Amino acid sequence: MMHGHAEAFDKKQLKASLYETASVPVDRSVWTLDHTPPAHPPLMGDVEADIVVVGAGVVGASLSLHLAERGINTVLIDAAQPADAASGRNAGHVQPYLLSLEPLADLPGKGRPFLDCLIEHRNIVFELCQRHGIDADQVQGGLLEVARKPSAALESAAKQWAGLGLDVEILGADRLRPLVGTDRYSFGTIWRNGGSVNPFLLTNGMVQAAAGLGARVYGDSPVRACERQGGRWKVRTASGSVLADRVVLCTNGHVGADFFADLQRTQFPLLACGLATRPLPQSFLDVVNPKRIAMSQHPAGLYPMVVDRKGRLISATIPGVGRAHRSDLYFQYFLRHLRRVYPEARDVRIELETYWTGMTHNSSAIYEKAYPKFYRVDEGLFALMNFGSWGNHLGPMMGMDVARALAADRPDSAALGCERPEQVRFSGSFSTKLRRFLIPSARLADRFGLV
Ligand SMILES: Cc1cc2nc3c(=O)[nH]c(=O)nc-3n(C[C@H](O)[C@H](O)[C@H](O)COP(=O)(O)OP(=O)(O)OC[C@H]3O[C@@H](n4cnc5c(N)ncnc54)[C@H](O)[C@@H]3O)c2cc1C
């Protein structure tokens, strides 16, 4: 039996404001530990391309890869290096489904093309890794949503998606126990097309593959302006420019891209934080999550969990306002959860290895309705953004689909359709609601066993 519960965390605390604005360096994120992908050079001088993709997150990386695969002369440009923002900081879950089918009604063809795309590419992350030889610690071990009591909502979602062609199953307590090592949950759904991935490596792997197919990739080159020049667009950075027929902004809620007024306030930003424990003994992991299944808890998903190949537990949550820098607090919550659910955790030394924050951008103030958006900002100028907390699956999928639509010169044929950006009202309300009220009360309810 191991003893003690030391929670040593010796990473130097940065200024609180860096956590609140998701500007802590990406090397705080667990996904970057032990990995230093090649740095891409800054854009120097003037170049030309068919399409310039701005933003090398999981979305821009996939779009560039699929454009390059189609022989399109592509430039990919990032303010920092690939996966510096949300794609290098997320919780690693691959969710091949959506929380609600309701928004489909507003998509072209009542959402049938989008649904068909989702079903056809339900394994896209794992297929891309295989096709391009990307080692992103990907595990298609399923995505498990567990609940303490039978949930009609979970059951009906599972049945609906199973009917559409996803491999999803409803599990009772007896089948859950060996998967999650606890009796706490009596009901669950397992989405077998899902799983976990290191999103930093996935994104960098796709960027490398795109470069291998001829895409030119530039890092440390914030785009400062984008102007019409004849029938083309000129994208400018401090030290160069790209003249291209078409531009696609994949900047996740136009972080830093404040040169397009039309894109201002077209989404609901939400700060999230992530944490990882130091590698844990295999004997403990064999109890908690022997098959490395990606887990989350219904209804609030307070302690999502994946295990990386080094045996770290990785989780994420939404920090309270003014508390985003409190690694101690969020680690304590996680630890308390582990000890509550797994008595074995009381005898294991569990230490925090690293803690970070990142920004998500959502298209709706209602979580379930937050589908990504493909905008036509102007003729030849597009934006693919607002992936909320579903970028790991939907990013590669929509990148592939939008590449198809652009290659065919039929942007409107994108499965998401192609709409004009529309400003939202009260863009801060979503964040306030979740960070001040919903998440803190869900945490209390969970603590006192009310859910
Ligand atoms: C803590 C946390 C947990 C999450 N958990 C999950 C999860 O488990 N599963 C899941 O699917 N999703 C999750 N998400 C959401 C997921 O990370 C995002 O949906 C996804 O990464 C968005 O990808 P993106 O490419 O649109 O944006 P980003 O990854 O944010 O990339 C945008 C890129 O644009 C660049 N950029 C911005 N402005 C400019 C400019 N002016 N010039 C040049 N480049 C620019 C940035 O440098 C950045 O690299 C989570 C997010 C966070 C923060």
The ligand as a MOL file (V3000), in Angstrom:
LIG
                    3D

  0  0  0     0  0            999 V3000
M  V30 BEGIN CTAB
M  V30 COUNTS 53 58 0 0 0
M  V30 BEGIN ATOM
M  V30 1 C -9.4600 23.2360 -21.2440 0
M  V30 2 C -10.1650 22.8620 -22.5310 0
M  V30 3 C -10.7280 21.5840 -22.6300 0
M  V30 4 C -11.3330 21.1900 -23.8360 0
M  V30 5 N -11.7100 19.8860 -23.9790 0
M  V30 6 C -12.0690 19.4160 -25.1980 0
M  V30 7 C -12.2610 18.0230 -25.4140 0
M  V30 8 O -12.0600 17.1970 -24.5200 0
M  V30 9 N -12.6450 17.6140 -26.6470 0
M  V30 10 C -12.8170 18.4940 -27.6880 0
M  V30 11 O -13.1670 18.0640 -28.7880 0
M  V30 12 N -12.6120 19.8240 -27.5140 0
M  V30 13 C -12.2310 20.2980 -26.3010 0
M  V30 14 N -11.9640 21.6300 -26.1430 0
M  V30 15 C -12.2030 22.5480 -27.2710 0
M  V30 16 C -11.1680 22.4140 -28.3750 0
M  V30 17 O -9.8930 22.5920 -27.8380 0
M  V30 18 C -11.4650 23.4490 -29.4610 0
M  V30 19 O -12.7730 23.2310 -29.9780 0
M  V30 20 C -10.4940 23.3640 -30.6270 0
M  V30 21 O -9.1780 23.2620 -30.1910 0
M  V30 22 C -10.6540 24.5970 -31.5150 0
M  V30 23 O -9.7090 24.4830 -32.5540 0
M  V30 24 P -9.4190 25.7020 -33.5060 0
M  V30 25 O -8.4520 25.2210 -34.5170 0
M  V30 26 O -10.7160 26.2890 -33.9620 0
M  V30 27 O -8.7860 26.8260 -32.5800 0
M  V30 28 P -7.3980 26.9880 -31.8150 0
M  V30 29 O -6.8080 25.7060 -31.4400 0
M  V30 30 O -7.6500 27.9730 -30.7390 0
M  V30 31 O -6.4590 27.6020 -32.9170 0
M  V30 32 C -6.5740 28.9140 -33.3920 0
M  V30 33 C -5.2160 29.3200 -33.9380 0
M  V30 34 O -5.3450 30.5870 -34.5740 0
M  V30 35 C -4.1620 31.3140 -34.3400 0
M  V30 36 N -4.4410 32.7350 -34.5350 0
M  V30 37 C -5.3210 33.5240 -33.8680 0
M  V30 38 N -5.2850 34.7760 -34.3270 0
M  V30 39 C -4.3720 34.7990 -35.3250 0
M  V30 40 C -3.8810 35.8030 -36.1790 0
M  V30 41 N -4.3050 37.0730 -36.1130 0
M  V30 42 N -2.9190 35.4650 -37.0880 0
M  V30 43 C -2.4670 34.1920 -37.1940 0
M  V30 44 N -2.9080 33.2060 -36.3820 0
M  V30 45 C -3.8450 33.5050 -35.4700 0
M  V30 46 C -3.7910 30.9590 -32.8990 0
M  V30 47 O -2.4160 31.1880 -32.6430 0
M  V30 48 C -4.1570 29.4720 -32.8410 0
M  V30 49 O -3.0810 28.6190 -33.1030 0
M  V30 50 C -11.4270 22.0980 -24.9320 0
M  V30 51 C -10.8740 23.3840 -24.8260 0
M  V30 52 C -10.2380 23.7630 -23.6360 0
M  V30 53 C -9.6400 25.1350 -23.5570 0
M  V30 END ATOM
M  V30 BEGIN BOND
M  V30 1 1 1 2
M  V30 2 1 2 3
M  V30 3 2 2 52
M  V30 4 2 3 4
M  V30 5 1 4 5
M  V30 6 1 4 50
M  V30 7 2 5 6
M  V30 8 1 6 7
M  V30 9 1 6 13
M  V30 10 2 7 8
M  V30 11 1 7 9
M  V30 12 1 9 10
M  V30 13 2 10 11
M  V30 14 1 10 12
M  V30 15 2 12 13
M  V30 16 1 13 14
M  V30 17 1 14 15
M  V30 18 1 14 50
M  V30 19 1 15 16
M  V30 20 1 16 17
M  V30 21 1 16 18
M  V30 22 1 18 19
M  V30 23 1 18 20
M  V30 24 1 20 21
M  V30 25 1 20 22
M  V30 26 1 22 23
M  V30 27 1 23 24
M  V30 28 2 24 25
M  V30 29 1 24 26
M  V30 30 1 24 27
M  V30 31 1 27 28
M  V30 32 2 28 29
M  V30 33 1 28 30
M  V30 34 1 28 31
M  V30 35 1 31 32
M  V30 36 1 32 33
M  V30 37 1 33 34
M  V30 38 1 33 48
M  V30 39 1 34 35
M  V30 40 1 35 36
M  V30 41 1 35 46
M  V30 42 1 36 37
M  V30 43 1 36 45
M  V30 44 2 37 38
M  V30 45 1 38 39
M  V30 46 1 39 40
M  V30 47 2 39 45
M  V30 48 1 40 41
M  V30 49 2 40 42
M  V30 50 1 42 43
M  V30 51 2 43 44
M  V30 52 1 44 45
M  V30 53 1 46 47
M  V30 54 1 46 48
M  V30 55 1 48 49
M  V30 56 2 50 51
M  V30 57 1 51 52
M  V30 58 1 52 53
M  V30 END BOND
M  V30 END CTAB
M  END
